[in-house]
Amino acid sequence: MTISQFFVNRKSISTLCSTLLSTAVLSASVAVIAPGVLGLTPAAMAAPVAGLPDFTDLVEKTGPAVVNIRTTEKVMQGQAMPGMEDEQMQEFFRRFFGAPMPKQAPAPKNRKAPQAQEEEVPRGVGSGFIITPDGYVLTNAHVVDGASEVYVKLTDKREFKAKVIGADKRTDVAVLKIEGTKLPRLNIGDSEKIKAGEWVIAIGSPFDLDNTVTAGIVSAKARDTGDYLPLIQTDVAVNPGNSGGPLINMRGEVIGINSQIYSRSGGYMGISFAIPIDEAMRVVEQLKSSGKVTRGRIGVQIGEVSKEVAESIGLPKAQGALVSRVESGGPAEKAGLQDGDVILKFNGVAVEKSSDLPRMVGVTKPGSKAVVSIWRKGAAREVNVTIAEVEADKSAQKADKKSKKEQATNALGIYVSDLTDAQRKEMPGGVGVSIDTVDGPAAQVGLRPGDIILTMNNIDVKDAKQFAAMLTKIDTKKAVVLLVRRGDAAQFVPIRPVAP
């Protein structure tokens, strides 16, 4: 081959490569412009990836029945909030309201301060959903707790003043009523049929952003977080303001009421909890008929039966509720139950774990008879127990008994009680006290009954006795900073104390 022939062949090879490359680019272009060449229609290319759900129709169908709930409360407003000029108070407003509180001009020395007046101020926001065309609405009890007025706003911007039919703090369920007809409503599903791994959506008003949709899966069923509620655990994003909104399955049915989150920061961290709708509707029926919920009790303290305990007492497997204490004079003692008994069945239904028993007893009508199967000294036996009624919460009753003289000696105007066992389990480190009533400085900064005080001046508050002792040592010339938890969020609240 001559040199000239080599260059001619090299040129031919180059031309061939260019032709092939151009053809490939042209084919790719045709595939993009005309997908039918590859056997794909435009509709097929626009279709969602197989296996992933499309929630658009579901949201359009259910969204109109989800409502925003805002509440107000009446507080005594004076000339100015105590300690408003304090640097800590200014920092509080900068952090939580985005701007410093404007300073007011000082009043003349010879001018008498105006009398405090009752004023209605915003208290909080939450979510809810309509369950009947005539206006019954479900939400969380903590959303409306302590509110003077409750307002319900629909997606079509209509707003109604709502009446609180009843609220049950133990299950965190509340029923509201608005006056309307042919209102959009949600269908009630069956929370017993849900399965871990199925898709669900939540609709609500996180951070007051109306009709926000988040999606995820059911991550666990019957998660034990309280005495009366085996909650549904999901990974659906739920934040402050979502409380009371519906958890909806792919058939457009409500299977739960979003109620709690697991959080160390006050915001969503990947786990949220919903009240099973089956449990909630049992409460709803009682609230609609009588405005309160009646529960049964037998007067025992119980614990889990471990594998070691089961083997030592001859039980075939670890199950049931171990009686750790029998209440003196209670129904269980009268029926002959003893410390160390293991309750295996209640009215013929097996007690698989200790948390099952309070729920079984709780839904039993007070005054009725129940057959309780127990294991004692290697043998099973049955006893008949007469169900008693659970007493009402005592915190409000205790607060009502406080004298005005006692209230006047409290520099912050805060009166507290110890947390229940269920509440303490939810608090970081198990610390905190629950506010029963507020007055004076505490009312003016917006604290209210049901709030939980976690720390005072960066010191953990463990119980009501310690809190009372800490009150006696505060300097009334300086602001006291409390870390307060309300619902799903916690924040620092500075208060200027008043001299007793």
N, C-alpha and C positions, 0 to 999 in steps of 0.2 A: 504493500500500500504506500502510495506517495504521500508527501506532506500535504499536497493540495487535496488529495482524496480524503485524508484524515480530517481536515477542517470542514470539508463538505459534509461528511458523515456526522461530525460533532454538531454541525449546524442543524442537520436533520433531526438528531436526537433531541436537541434543545427545543426545536419546533414541536416535536411530538409531545414532550413533557408539558410545554405551555398549553397545548391543545387539551391534554388530559386534565390539567389543573382547571382550565376554564370550564370544561364540561362539568367537573365536580362542583364548582362554585355555582354554575347555572342550575344544576339539579337541586342543590340545597336551597337556592333562591326560589325555585319553582315549588319546592316542598313547603316553604314558609308562606308563599303567596297563595298557593293552591293546594291545601291539605288533602283534597280529594285524590290527588295523584298518588298519595301514600295510603289511600283507603280510609282516611279520617275525614269526617264531616266537621264543619265549624261547630255544630252543636256538641259533637263528641269531644272536641278539643276544649270547649268551654265548660264541660261537665266537671264537678268536683272529683278529687281523687277517690277511688273506690275505698270504702271502709270508713271514711270520715263523714260524720253527720252534717247535714245542712240545717241550721236552726232557724232560718228566716221565716218559714211558714209558721213554725211553733211560736216564735216571738210575736208575729202579727196576730195570731189567734189568742194568745194569753195576755199579752202586754196591757190591753185596755182595762183589765180587771185588777191590775196591780196599782196601788195608790201610794202617794206620799203622805206621811202623817207628820204634822208639826204641832207642838204643844207650847202652851204658855203657862206662866204661873204668876200669882200676885205676890209682890214683895213690898216691903215698906221702903220708900225712897225719901231720903232727907235732902239736905242742901248739897252734900257731897259725900262720896264714899270715904270712910275713915282711912287715912293713910294714903290717899290718892297721890300725894306729892312725893311719897317715898320712892327711892330709886328702884327697889325691888318690885313695887307695884307698877312702875313705868315699864320695867323690863317684861313683866307679865303681859301687858297690853301690846308691847312690841312683838312678842313672840307669838301670841295666839290671835291677834287681830290685825297684824301686819303694819301697824302704825302706833306711835305713842299716843297716849291719852292726852287730849288738849288740856292745857292748864287753864284753870278758871281764875278770874280776877278776884283778889281777896275782898271779902265783904267788909264794909265799914265797921269799926269797933263798936260803935254805939247802935248798930243795927241788930235786931233780934233775929236769930236763926228761924227760918220757916219750919212749921210743924211737918213731921214726916207724913207722907201720904201713900196710900196703897196704889201701886201701879202694876199693870200687867206687862210682863216682859217675856221675850222668847226664852224657851227652856230647852228645847231639843227637837231633833227630827228623827224619823224612822220610816219604816215601810209597813205595808199591810196588803191585804187582798180581799176582794169582795167574794162572798160565798153564796149569796142569795140575791135575786133580782130586786128585792125590796130593801136592800141596803145593810145587811149584816156583814161586818168586816172583822177579820182576824188579824191580830198582831201580837207582839210580845207584851207581857205585863210591865216589864221595865221601861218600855217606850212611853207608857202613859202614867207610870207611877208618879204621884206627887203633882200632876198637872192640874191647873185650874180650868183650862179650856183645851179641847182637842179639835183639830181641824184636819179634814181629809180632802186631798186634792187628786182629781182624776187626770188621766193623760190628756183629756180634751179641755183641760184648764178649769173645769168646774170645781168649785170648792164648797164643802159642806161643813157645818159645825156638827161634831159627833157627840153622841151620848155614850158614856162608858157603861155598858150593861153589867160587866163584872170582870174581875181580874184575879188570877190565881198565881201567887208568887212562887209556889212550890214547883209548878210546871212551867212558869213564865208564859202563860197564855192569857190573852185578854180578848174580849168581844166588844166591839163598838157597833153603834147603829146610826146610820145616816138616813135622812128622809129622801127617798127617791123611788122611782119605778122603772122597770125594764133596764136595770143597770147591768153592765157586763159582769159576768161572774166566772169563777174557775170551778172546774169539776174536781170533786174529791176522789183521790186514788186510794190504793191499798198499800200502805207502807210495809205490810207483812210480806208482800210479794217481791219487794225489791231485792236485787242481788248486787254483791260487790262487783264493781267493774262496769256497771251500766252507766250510760251517759245521763247527766242531769244538768239543768240550768237553774240559775238564781236570777231573779229580777228584783230590783230595789232601788234605793236612793243613797248609795254610799257617798259620804261627804256632801250630802244634799244635791247630788246629781241625779235628777229624776230618771226613772225607767232605764237604768243601766243593766245590761245583760252580761252575765259571766257564765262560763260553762266548765264542766269537769266530769269526774266520775264519782260514784259511790265507792269510798275506800274501805269502809267497814260498816257492819250493821250492829245494832244493839250495843253501842259503846257505853259502858257504865260510867257516868259522870255525876250521878245524883241518886237520891233514894227512890224517886218515882219515875224517872225518865231514862230508858235505854235509847240514847240519842243516835241519829244517823250521822256517820262521819263521812265527809267528802273533801275533795281538793278544790272545790269551787271557791273562787276568790270572794270573800265576804269581809266587808270593812264597816267601820262605824257609820250608821245610817241604813245599812242593809237589814238590821234587826227587824224581825216581824214580817219580812218578805217571804214569798213562796219558793220552795224547792220543787221543781217541776220535772216530771219524767218525759220521755220522748213521745208519749201519747197525749201530752198536754194536760196531765192530771197533777194536782198538788199531792206530793207525798210527804212534805215536811214544812215546818216553819223555821226559817233561819234564825238562830238564837245566840250561838256562842262561837268564839274562835279560840284556838290555842295560840297564845302570844306572850312573848316576853317584852315586847316593845309597845303594845297597845294597838298595833296594826296587824294585818293579815300576814301569816308566816307559812301558809301552805296547808293548814288543817282547819276546817270549820265544822260546826255541828248544827244539826237541825232536829227539831222536835218531831217525832213521827206523827203523821196526820191522824192515824188511828187513835193514838193516845190523846192528841189535842181535841179531837171531836168528842171524846168522852167527857172532857172538861167543859167543852162548849155547851153541851146539852144541859149540864147542871147550871152553868152560869146563866144561860138563857131562861131557865125555869125558876131559879131562886136567887141568882146574883152571887152565889158562893158555891164552893166545892166542899162536899162532905166526904171524909175519908175514915176508914176503919183502922183500928190498932188493937194489938193484943198485949202490949206491955212487956216486950223483951228487947234486950240488946243482943245482936248477933254478930258472928264472924264467919270466915271461910273455913271449910273443912279441908285440911291439907292431906296429901297422900299418906304422910306419916301418921297423922291422927286417925285417918280411916283404918289403916292397918292395925293400929293399936287397940281400937275399940271393936274390931271385927266387921266393919262395913265392907261390902264387896268392892266398892269403888268410892273415890272422893267426890261426894255430892252432898247437897243439903245445906242447911244453915245451922251453925253451932250456936247454941244459946249460951252466951257469956254472962248474962245477968237477967234475972227475972224481977220485974218491978213489983215492989211491995204493995199488996192490995190490988194489983192489976188483974185483968182477965186471965192472963197466963198462969199466974200464981193460984187463982181460984180454981182453975182447971187442973192443977196438979203438975204443971211443967216445972222443971228443975234446971239449975245451972248444969251444963254439961250435956244436956239432951241435944240430939240432932234432929231438926225438923226435916223430914224427907218429903212429905206431901202436904198440900193444903187443899182441902175439899177435893181430894182425889187427883190433883194435878201435881206432878213431880216438881220438886224444888231442886233444880240442877246446881244453882249457885246461890250464895246468900243474898245477892241483890234481887233475886226473883221474889223473895218473900214479902218485902215491903210493898211491892206493886200488887201482888195478889191480895194481901190484906187490905191495902188502901182502897181498892175498888169494891170491897165487900161492904154491904150496907150495915151501918152500926145497929146493934140490937139483934142481929141475926146470929144463928148458930153456925159454927164451922167445925168440920172434922179435921183434926190435925194428926198426921201420922208421924211418930217420933221413933228414934232409936235410942234405947237406954240399956246399958249393961249387957250388950250383946244380943238384944232381942228387940223386935219391932212391936209397937203397941199404938193404940189410937186413943185420943182424948177429945172431948167436945169443949170448944171455947166459945164464949159469948163475945162477939165483937163490940168494942167500945169505939167512941168517936175521937178522932185526933183533935186536940185543943187548938184553938186559933193562935196565930202568932202573938207572942207576948210583948214584943218590942214596942208596938204602938200603945199597948195598955200601960206598960211601964212609963212611957213618955208622958202619957196623959196625967199620971199621978205626981209628976214633978211640980212642986210648989213654985209660985212666982218668986218667992224669996230665994229659993235654990237657983232658979234661972238667973237671977240678978247677979249672983256671985261668980258666974262663969264668964271669964274675960273674952272668950271667943264666941259665945252663944251657941256652942255645939254640945249635944248630949248623945252619948253613944252606948252601944251594947256589944257584947262579944259576938263574933261570927258564929254561924252554925257550922257543924262539921262539914257539910257539903260546900259551903262558901269558902271555908278555910283551905279545902283541897284545891280550889281554883286559884288561890292567891300565891304569888311567888314567895317561897319561903314559909308559907302558912301564916303570914302576919296580917294584921289589919283589924279594924273595928268598924262596925256599921253605924252610920248616923241615924238616930231616931228622930230628933227634932233639931231645928235650927232657929236662931233668934239673933237680933242685932247684927254684929259684924259679919257673921257667917251667912245670914240671909242676904245681906247687901252685896256680897261677892258672888252670890248665885249657888251656894251649896244647898243641898236639899236632902230630905230623908231618903235612905237607900244608898247614898254615896258611901264608899268605903275609904277610910283614911289609912294609908299604908305607912307613911312616915311623918314625923313632925321635926322640922329643922334637921333633916337627914338622919334621924334616929328612928329605927323600926318601932312601930306601935304594935305590941303583941296582944294586949287585951284592954278592956275598959278600965280596969284598976290602974294599970300603968299610965293610960291616957289621962286619968284624973290626977295622978301624981305629977305628971309632966305639966299640966295646966297650972299647978300651984307654983311652978318655978319659972314661968315665962316672964320676960321683961316687957312690961306694957308700953315701954318707950320704943320698942323695935317691932317690926313686922314679923309675924310667925309664918313660915312657909310650910304648907302641907302638901304631900303627894297624895292626890285623891283619884280613886278609880271610879268611873261611872260607865256602866255597860262594858263595852269592849276596849275603852281607852282610859289612859291615866295621864294626868297633867299636874304641874305644880301650881298651887293657888296660894298667893300671899294674903294674909289677913292682918290688919292693924287691930290689936286687942284694945279693949276698953278697961279702964281701972274698975275693979269691983266696988 
